[in-house]
Amino acid sequence: MKPISVFLLTLALAACAPRGAILVVPEAAKTGELMTVFIGTTRGRSEAGDFDKSRAETLSFARYDISIPPEREPGEIAWPPAHGKPNPKTHFLTAARTDFRDEPHFRADLATSLAHTGGEAIVFVHGFNNTFAEGTYRIAQMAHDLEIPGTIVHYSWSSAAEPLGYAHDRDSALFARDGLEGLLREVEAAGAKRMIVVAHSMGSALTMETLRQVAIRGDKDVMERIRGVVLISPDIDIDVFRAQAHAIPKLPQPFVVFTSERDRILRLSARLSGQTDRLGTLTDVTRVADLPITFLDVAAFNRGSGHFNVGNSPALLRLLERIASVDQALIADRAAQTGLLPGVVLTVQNATQIILRPVAEIGTAR
């Protein structure tokens, strides 16, 4: 059997595994630490009122108060059992859920949160093959583990949540551009002074398309509020990315891309598109050297498929927490990069590539 066929079979088997789901348990607020996540979504609703994989032409708004269990390791998410009693000490649970009937009510609640966080918002865009629950709990996990001080906002687009649903998700990401633009506009209108956009996988392509769209519309109010972009394992054609970036007069800074040549999901995506690389597996930064971007190669921290090393690795979570100061240091002194991070640093024109290595590995090499 050819390697790509083996991998497709692996994905098909993975589809049989149970998926995470939202479980509302008010009592969980007494045990876990609460993380509030504001939601903007273009997902449709099931008969039970839950957000599902269908597409909706209008944005829906909600707020979820997620209980982070105390007995867990950084980067881990433990789902409650499908049958049996959940344990607030070990399982991620939703302590409360609020559905907003319109934009003004969402904006008012969001404004209250922004007033308490100094006007800083982190907008997270999930990737390929994600249920609503998985994307929502992942951003809650990352916000907790990184001790993010800002208001947490999640854009949930209508992924089919099927390992073999790549074409559906690609179309859904295109469908979702107006929704993400609308959410960014709501966050800005609620009083955000600074927005950091963090996107994963196919969500990175959606994010770049949206930023391009906002720039072409000339919406300076939104663009001026975006003070940083982080793309994690971006599933984007490199030529397409260049075209998107050049349509944006000034890329938000810092602009950071996490890559790994060992990312099996992106390798499969490249094969399906008849190419050798996606932006998230790029090793030759000369192809984007004219763009002011910092690439962080995290292949040495590979886990599983290698498609979300940043969210699963405690060491990389700590690095992500310091990403702004790392980027500022690089800009301030390109000549003094040695020792800034545990790895090899290469600067080509405007782009910087840092090949990260675990500290223990560096110590052994010496």
ChimeraX attribute file (.defattr): number of C-alpha atoms within 10 A of each C-alpha:
attribute: neighborCount
match mode: 1-to-1
recipient: residues
	/A:1	6
	/A:2	6
	/A:3	9
	/A:4	13
	/A:5	10
	/A:6	11
	/A:7	15
	/A:8	14
	/A:9	13
	/A:10	12
	/A:11	15
	/A:12	14
	/A:13	11
	/A:14	13
	/A:15	15
	/A:16	10
	/A:17	8
	/A:18	10
	/A:19	14
	/A:20	20
	/A:21	17
	/A:22	20
	/A:23	17
	/A:24	17
	/A:25	15
	/A:26	14
	/A:27	14
	/A:28	24
	/A:29	19
	/A:30	11
	/A:31	15
	/A:32	21
	/A:33	15
	/A:34	21
	/A:35	21
	/A:36	21
	/A:37	23
	/A:38	22
	/A:39	24
	/A:40	25
	/A:41	24
	/A:42	27
	/A:43	25
	/A:44	20
	/A:45	15
	/A:46	11
	/A:47	8
	/A:48	6
	/A:49	8
	/A:50	12
	/A:51	21
	/A:52	20
	/A:53	22
	/A:54	15
	/A:55	19
	/A:56	17
	/A:57	13
	/A:58	14
	/A:59	22
	/A:60	23
	/A:61	21
	/A:62	18
	/A:63	20
	/A:64	22
	/A:65	21
	/A:66	28
	/A:67	30
	/A:68	29
	/A:69	23
	/A:70	14
	/A:71	12
	/A:72	14
	/A:73	13
	/A:74	18
	/A:75	20
	/A:76	16
	/A:77	20
	/A:78	17
	/A:79	21
	/A:80	19
	/A:81	13
	/A:82	12
	/A:83	6
	/A:84	7
	/A:85	8
	/A:86	17
	/A:87	16
	/A:88	23
	/A:89	16
	/A:90	18
	/A:91	21
	/A:92	30
	/A:93	30
	/A:94	25
	/A:95	23
	/A:96	19
	/A:97	15
	/A:98	13
	/A:99	13
	/A:100	16
	/A:101	11
	/A:102	12
	/A:103	13
	/A:104	12
	/A:105	14
	/A:106	23
	/A:107	19
	/A:108	14
	/A:109	14
	/A:110	24
	/A:111	21
	/A:112	14
	/A:113	22
	/A:114	21
	/A:115	15
	/A:116	12
	/A:117	15
	/A:118	15
	/A:119	20
	/A:120	24
	/A:121	28
	/A:122	24
	/A:123	27
	/A:124	26
	/A:125	25
	/A:126	28
	/A:127	27
	/A:128	26
	/A:129	21
	/A:130	22
	/A:131	24
	/A:132	24
	/A:133	19
	/A:134	20
	/A:135	21
	/A:136	24
	/A:137	27
	/A:138	19
	/A:139	23
	/A:140	28
	/A:141	24
	/A:142	20
	/A:143	22
	/A:144	17
	/A:145	19
	/A:146	18
	/A:147	11
	/A:148	16
	/A:149	14
	/A:150	22
	/A:151	27
	/A:152	23
	/A:153	26
	/A:154	27
	/A:155	26
	/A:156	30
	/A:157	36
	/A:158	27
	/A:159	28
	/A:160	22
	/A:161	21
	/A:162	19
	/A:163	18
	/A:164	15
	/A:165	13
	/A:166	18
	/A:167	10
	/A:168	16
	/A:169	25
	/A:170	17
	/A:171	12
	/A:172	22
	/A:173	23
	/A:174	15
	/A:175	18
	/A:176	29
	/A:177	21
	/A:178	19
	/A:179	22
	/A:180	27
	/A:181	17
	/A:182	17
	/A:183	22
	/A:184	27
	/A:185	18
	/A:186	20
	/A:187	28
	/A:188	23
	/A:189	16
	/A:190	21
	/A:191	21
	/A:192	27
	/A:193	18
	/A:194	20
	/A:195	25
	/A:196	22
	/A:197	23
	/A:198	22
	/A:199	25
	/A:200	26
	/A:201	24
	/A:202	25
	/A:203	30
	/A:204	30
	/A:205	26
	/A:206	29
	/A:207	27
	/A:208	24
	/A:209	25
	/A:210	22
	/A:211	26
	/A:212	19
	/A:213	18
	/A:214	23
	/A:215	17
	/A:216	12
	/A:217	9
	/A:218	12
	/A:219	13
	/A:220	11
	/A:221	12
	/A:222	22
	/A:223	20
	/A:224	14
	/A:225	21
	/A:226	25
	/A:227	17
	/A:228	19
	/A:229	24
	/A:230	23
	/A:231	26
	/A:232	28
	/A:233	33
	/A:234	30
	/A:235	28
	/A:236	24
	/A:237	18
	/A:238	19
	/A:239	13
	/A:240	13
	/A:241	20
	/A:242	16
	/A:243	13
	/A:244	17
	/A:245	19
	/A:246	13
	/A:247	18
	/A:248	18
	/A:249	10
	/A:250	13
	/A:251	19
	/A:252	21
	/A:253	18
	/A:254	22
	/A:255	21
	/A:256	24
	/A:257	23
	/A:258	26
	/A:259	30
	/A:260	28
	/A:261	21
	/A:262	20
	/A:263	22
	/A:264	16
	/A:265	18
	/A:266	27
	/A:267	21
	/A:268	19
	/A:269	18
	/A:270	19
	/A:271	13
	/A:272	12
	/A:273	12
	/A:274	9
	/A:275	13
	/A:276	15
	/A:277	22
	/A:278	25
	/A:279	31
	/A:280	30
	/A:281	25
	/A:282	22
	/A:283	17
	/A:284	11
	/A:285	21
	/A:286	16
	/A:287	14
	/A:288	21
	/A:289	16
	/A:290	14
	/A:291	20
	/A:292	21
	/A:293	22
	/A:294	25
	/A:295	26
	/A:296	20
	/A:297	24
	/A:298	25
	/A:299	20
	/A:300	16
	/A:301	19
	/A:302	18
	/A:303	15
	/A:304	11
	/A:305	12
	/A:306	22
	/A:307	25
	/A:308	22
	/A:309	26
	/A:310	25
	/A:311	21
	/A:312	23
	/A:313	18
	/A:314	18
	/A:315	16
	/A:316	18
	/A:317	20
	/A:318	15
	/A:319	16
	/A:320	19
	/A:321	16
	/A:322	12
	/A:323	17
	/A:324	15
	/A:325	13
	/A:326	17
	/A:327	17
	/A:328	12
	/A:329	14
	/A:330	16
	/A:331	16
	/A:332	11
	/A:333	9
	/A:334	13
	/A:335	9
	/A:336	10
	/A:337	17
	/A:338	11
	/A:339	9
	/A:340	12
	/A:341	16
	/A:342	17
	/A:343	18
	/A:344	15
	/A:345	18
	/A:346	15
	/A:347	18
	/A:348	16
	/A:349	13
	/A:350	15
	/A:351	18
	/A:352	24
	/A:353	24
	/A:354	20
	/A:355	19
	/A:356	19
	/A:357	17
	/A:358	15
	/A:359	13
	/A:360	9
	/A:361	12
	/A:362	12
	/A:363	9
	/A:364	7
	/A:365	7
	/A:366	5
